[in-house]
Every structure is written in structure tokens, then in C-alpha cells.
Amino acid sequence: APEQAGGSATTAVRIVYYNGTTTAGLSGAAEKAVKAAYGQAETMALKNATKSDYTTTLVVDLSGKHPQEAARIAALLNGVTGPLPAGEARPDGDLLIISGKP
């Protein structure tokens, strides 16, 4: 494997996308926006959230290791950062993005 230049190497951030609304394709649209802005974003899964009444997009730092990325992605998606909501399954990944719609 080729060596990466020191200092500029970014580790992949594993992201899970939940659609927290009844609008089809919202989590896919979020994934597209994140992928365009962050090449190191690795999609783990796209699925529907347990609840479908989210009015704001929520970015959860599941690993506790990516607060800056979570904040940047929340800003990109006009969302907020916060803890995993009660009732939602904790997925395997670094960040969870639950798409919401006002």
C-alpha cells in the first residue's frame, strides 16, 4: 500500500443514515451531501429511524471521537448535534445522522 503523507491523513468516519421522516429518500440525500463534502465519509447503512416525526436533522457522535466532524456535518445539513434519542437503535458506526424535516 502506498504511504500517506504525514499530517494530512484523515481516517474514515463510519456514518449510519436514518430517515426520521415519512419523506422517501431523505437519508439518501443526506448521504449524497455528506459524501460530496467529506470524501472520508464511509456509509455503513441507510435505514428508517424508529420514529418518523423528526423535525430537525440530528447528528449523533456515537463513538465520542468525532465531535468536530459531527458539528461540521450538522451545519452542512442545517441540523444539530445531540445524544442518541430514546427508542432509537444504536447502530454500528462512528456517527449517526437522523434526517428530519420541518
C-alpha positions, -999 to +999 in steps of 0.1 A: +000+000+000+013+035-008+023+056+022+002+086+031+018+120+036+022+127+072-002+150+089-028+152+061-041+116+066-077+115+076-092+084+090-125+073+075-156+082+095-182+055+095-216+070+091-251+055+095-280+074+080-316+071+094-346+087+077-365+103+106-395+113+084-421+098+061-404+115+031-388+089+010-351+094+000-342+119+027-314+098+042-300+092+007-300+129+000-281+135+033-256+108+023-250+124-010-244+158+006-220+144+032-201+124+006-197+154-016-183+175+013-163+148+031-145+122+010-135+102+041-172+095+050-179+058+048-215+048+046-224+019+069-262+018+064-292+037+053-325+028+071-356+043+086-355+056+121-379+041+147-398+074+148-408+093+117-416+127+132-382+143+135-385+180+126-347+187+127-318+167+114-298+152+143-261+142+141-250+118+169-214+112+177-218+075+186-180+069+191-174+101+211-143+106+189-157+128+162-172+159+178-157+183+151-170+162+122-204+159+139-206+196+143-195+203+107-219+178+092-248+192+114-240+227+100-238+213+064-273+197+068-288+226+088-291+202+117-280+199+153-257+176+173-271+156+203-273+123+220-289+092+206-327+097+211-346+073+234-361+044+214-337+045+185-314+015+179-277+022+184-261+013+150-225+002+144-207+033+132-189+065+143-217+090+135-255+086+131-274+111+110-311+111+115-327+132+088-356+154+099-380+177+081-397+208+095 
